Each structure stands twice: as structure tokens, then as C-alpha cells.
């Protein structure tokens, strides 16, 4: 009996495996990008806004905490307090909190509000002197009376605000202005600009409002 010829080791390999090996030899694996290049692409994509602004040579934004324009930061040294802008006030260093110029700024701001409220009160008095009885149409007369009632409610709120303004002006004279009544900590320029009559820091005000909701006045 004639035996079949023995298969050589090379012939035992399947065509698929041979093709895969050939493909691997023809297309080597790509070399990984350096770590520094990958890191740069990542940081460029998620770079903070201040880095982007710096790259574009954009002016500094003084509204961002901890980021002051050097020109604004020194403007207060050459201007009277009442002539400072809000941006110049916010750009002042923290060590100058409630210095003479800041006190002068808020004194002028409070006095301006007081004068406006007193002027409005005078206009209200003139309006209320109008005699509604001479208006023949009852509907028109009712409308005027409703407008008077609304104006009186508005002036009542302004009267309370006038009282707070007077108290704030007194605090300016005693050196208490700008500091929290409960904690003694600075109230902060941003809060005082939004509410010049504030006597509590934002945290203390939130605690008080929470207690009022829980326990009532």
C-alpha cells in the first residue's frame, strides 16, 4: 500500500492565518502620540476662560472674583470717593474696605436716594390734593381713587426706606456702616451696592429669613 506524502510544516498553516500574518507585516501598528501632545490638546479644549482671554489679548474683566484691572485698582487714589464708579470701587484692594473714600461714596449714594424719595413724596402730596368730586364720570373717579390708593401704598414703602436710609447715614458717622450687625464681619461691597441700607451679611440675612419661615416673625 502506497502511503500519501507527508505534509510539510509550512503547508499546515491555513490561508486565513497566512493572510493575517501578511497583513500584520504590511500594516504596522501606528506609533502612539506623545503624552505631551495629548495633554496639550486636552487642556486647549477645556482651557479656562481667563487663559483664552489672555491669548486673545482681551481686557481683564473686573466682575470676575479675584481678577482686577490694574488701572481701575489705582483710580481711587486720585479721585474723590463720591466720584468713583462702581467698577473702580469693586477694584479697590480688600485692605481698603470702608476707608474714607468708600464711606464718602456710600454717603453720597444714600443722600441721593433720600433726596429722590423726598421729591417723590412732594409730588404725591400734590396729586392727592386733586379733588375727585369734580370728575363727573363715576368710573373715572373710581380709577383716580384707585391710583391714589396705589400711590399711597408706594409712598408708605418709601417712608420705611427713608427711615432705613437715615439709620444708614448715622452708621456712617459712627463707623458701623458696612459691617454685619450679627457677626461683625464685612457685608461686602457688592451687596452694599445692590442694597446700600443692608445691615446684615448675605449669610446672616439668609439665616434670619429661614428662621422667619420656620418660626414666624
C-alpha positions as CSV (number, residue, x, y, z in Angstrom):
1,X,0.0,0.0,0.0
2,X,1.4,3.3,-1.0
3,X,1.4,6.0,1.8
4,X,0.4,9.6,0.9
5,X,3.3,12.0,1.0
6,X,3.8,13.7,4.4
7,X,2.6,17.4,4.7
8,X,5.4,19.9,5.3
9,X,5.1,22.2,8.3
10,X,4.7,25.2,6.0
11,X,1.8,23.6,4.3
12,X,-0.1,23.0,7.6
13,X,-0.8,26.7,8.0
14,X,-4.2,27.8,6.9
15,X,-4.6,30.5,4.3
16,X,-6.5,32.7,6.7
17,X,-3.7,32.7,9.2
18,X,-1.2,33.3,6.4
19,X,-3.2,36.3,5.2
20,X,-3.5,37.7,8.7
21,X,0.3,37.4,9.2
22,X,0.9,39.1,5.9
23,X,-1.5,41.9,6.7
24,X,0.2,42.4,10.0
25,X,3.6,42.6,8.3
26,X,2.3,45.0,5.7
27,X,0.5,47.5,8.1
28,X,2.4,48.0,11.3
29,X,0.7,49.4,14.3
30,X,0.7,53.3,14.5
31,X,3.0,54.9,17.0
32,X,1.1,56.4,19.9
33,X,1.1,60.2,20.1
34,X,3.5,61.7,22.7
35,X,1.8,62.2,26.1
36,X,2.6,65.9,26.0
37,X,0.7,66.4,22.7
38,X,-2.4,64.6,24.1
39,X,-2.2,66.7,27.2
40,X,-2.0,69.9,25.2
41,X,-5.0,69.0,23.1
42,X,-7.0,68.3,26.2
43,X,-6.0,71.5,28.0
44,X,-6.6,73.6,24.9
45,X,-10.1,72.2,24.6
46,X,-11.1,72.7,28.2
47,X,-8.9,75.8,28.9
48,X,-10.4,78.3,31.4
49,X,-11.9,81.4,30.0
50,X,-9.1,83.6,31.5
51,X,-6.5,81.7,29.5
52,X,-8.5,82.2,26.3
53,X,-8.9,85.9,27.1
54,X,-5.2,86.2,27.7
55,X,-4.4,84.5,24.4
56,X,-6.7,86.9,22.6
57,X,-5.3,89.9,24.4
58,X,-8.8,90.8,25.7
59,X,-9.2,93.3,28.5
60,X,-9.5,92.0,32.0
61,X,-13.0,91.5,33.4
62,X,-13.2,93.1,36.8
63,X,-16.5,91.4,37.6
64,X,-14.7,88.1,38.0
65,X,-13.7,87.5,41.6
66,X,-10.0,87.9,42.2
67,X,-9.4,89.5,38.8
68,X,-8.8,93.2,38.9
69,X,-7.9,95.7,36.2
70,X,-4.6,97.4,37.3
71,X,-5.9,100.7,36.0
72,X,-9.1,100.5,38.0
73,X,-7.3,99.3,41.1
74,X,-5.4,102.6,41.4
75,X,-8.1,105.0,40.1
76,X,-9.4,105.6,43.6
77,X,-6.1,107.1,44.7
78,X,-6.6,110.2,42.6
79,X,-10.5,110.7,42.7
80,X,-12.8,111.8,45.4
81,X,-14.9,109.0,46.9
82,X,-18.2,110.3,45.6
83,X,-16.9,110.5,42.0
84,X,-15.8,106.8,41.9
85,X,-17.6,104.4,39.6
86,X,-18.9,101.1,40.9
87,X,-16.2,99.3,38.8
88,X,-13.5,101.4,40.4
89,X,-14.9,100.8,43.9
90,X,-15.0,97.0,43.3
91,X,-11.4,97.1,42.0
92,X,-10.1,98.6,45.3
93,X,-7.9,96.2,47.4
94,X,-9.6,94.4,50.2
95,X,-7.3,96.1,52.7
96,X,-9.1,99.4,51.9
97,X,-12.5,98.2,52.9
98,X,-14.6,101.0,54.3
99,X,-11.9,103.6,54.1
100,X,-12.7,107.3,53.9
101,X,-13.3,107.2,50.1
102,X,-15.7,104.2,50.3
103,X,-17.6,105.9,53.1
104,X,-17.8,109.1,51.1
105,X,-19.1,107.1,48.1
106,X,-21.9,105.4,50.0
107,X,-22.8,108.6,51.9
108,X,-23.4,110.4,48.5
109,X,-25.3,107.4,47.2
110,X,-27.6,107.3,50.3
111,X,-28.1,111.0,50.2
112,X,-29.1,110.9,46.6
113,X,-31.7,108.2,47.3
114,X,-33.0,110.2,50.2
115,X,-33.4,113.3,48.0
116,X,-35.2,111.3,45.3
117,X,-37.7,109.8,47.8
118,X,-38.4,113.2,49.4
119,X,-39.1,114.6,45.9
120,X,-41.5,111.8,45.1
121,X,-43.3,112.4,48.4
122,X,-43.8,116.0,47.4
123,X,-45.3,115.0,44.1
124,X,-47.7,112.6,45.9
125,X,-48.9,115.4,48.1
126,X,-49.8,117.5,45.0
127,X,-51.6,114.6,43.4
128,X,-53.7,113.9,46.5
129,X,-54.9,117.5,46.6
130,X,-56.8,116.9,43.4
131,X,-60.5,116.9,44.1
132,X,-62.0,113.7,42.6
133,X,-65.5,115.0,43.2
134,X,-65.3,117.3,40.2
135,X,-64.9,114.3,37.9
136,X,-68.4,113.6,36.5
137,X,-67.9,110.0,35.4
138,X,-68.1,107.6,38.4
139,X,-65.8,105.1,36.6
140,X,-63.1,107.8,36.0
141,X,-63.5,108.9,39.6
142,X,-63.0,105.3,40.8
143,X,-59.9,104.9,38.7
144,X,-58.4,108.1,40.1
145,X,-59.1,106.9,43.7
146,X,-57.5,103.6,43.0
147,X,-54.4,105.3,41.6
148,X,-54.3,107.5,44.8
149,X,-54.5,104.3,46.9
150,X,-51.7,102.7,45.0
151,X,-49.6,105.8,45.2
152,X,-50.1,105.9,49.0
153,X,-49.0,102.3,49.4
154,X,-45.9,103.0,47.4
155,X,-45.1,106.1,49.4
156,X,-45.6,104.1,52.6
157,X,-42.9,101.7,51.5
158,X,-40.7,104.6,50.6
159,X,-41.3,106.1,54.0
160,X,-39.9,102.9,55.6
161,X,-37.0,103.1,53.2
162,X,-36.3,106.7,54.2
163,X,-36.1,105.6,57.8
164,X,-33.5,102.9,56.9
165,X,-31.5,105.5,54.9
166,X,-31.4,107.7,57.9
167,X,-30.2,104.9,60.1
168,X,-27.5,104.0,57.5
169,X,-26.3,107.6,57.4
170,X,-26.0,107.5,61.2
171,X,-24.0,104.3,60.9
172,X,-21.6,106.0,58.5
173,X,-20.9,108.6,61.2
174,X,-20.3,106.0,64.0
175,X,-18.1,103.7,61.8
176,X,-20.5,100.8,61.9
177,X,-21.6,101.0,58.3
178,X,-20.5,98.1,56.1
179,X,-20.3,95.6,58.9
180,X,-22.9,92.9,59.9
181,X,-25.0,93.6,63.0
182,X,-24.9,90.0,64.0
183,X,-21.4,88.8,63.2
184,X,-19.4,92.0,62.9
185,X,-18.0,90.7,59.6
186,X,-17.8,92.9,56.4
187,X,-21.1,92.9,54.5
188,X,-19.2,93.3,51.2
189,X,-19.1,96.0,48.5
190,X,-21.2,94.1,46.0
191,X,-24.1,93.6,48.5
192,X,-23.9,97.2,49.6
193,X,-24.0,98.5,46.0
194,X,-27.2,96.4,45.5
195,X,-28.7,97.4,48.9
196,X,-27.0,100.4,50.5
197,X,-29.1,100.1,53.6
198,X,-28.1,96.5,54.3
199,X,-27.1,95.8,57.9
200,X,-26.6,92.1,57.6
201,X,-24.2,90.0,55.6
202,X,-25.8,87.7,52.9
203,X,-25.3,84.6,55.1
204,X,-26.8,86.3,58.2
205,X,-29.8,87.5,56.1
206,X,-30.4,84.1,54.8
207,X,-30.3,82.6,58.3
208,X,-32.8,85.2,59.5
209,X,-35.2,84.6,56.6
210,X,-35.0,80.8,57.2
211,X,-35.9,81.3,60.9
212,X,-38.8,83.6,60.0
213,X,-40.2,80.9,57.7
214,X,-39.8,78.2,60.3
215,X,-41.0,80.1,63.4
216,X,-42.7,83.2,62.0
217,X,-41.9,86.8,62.8
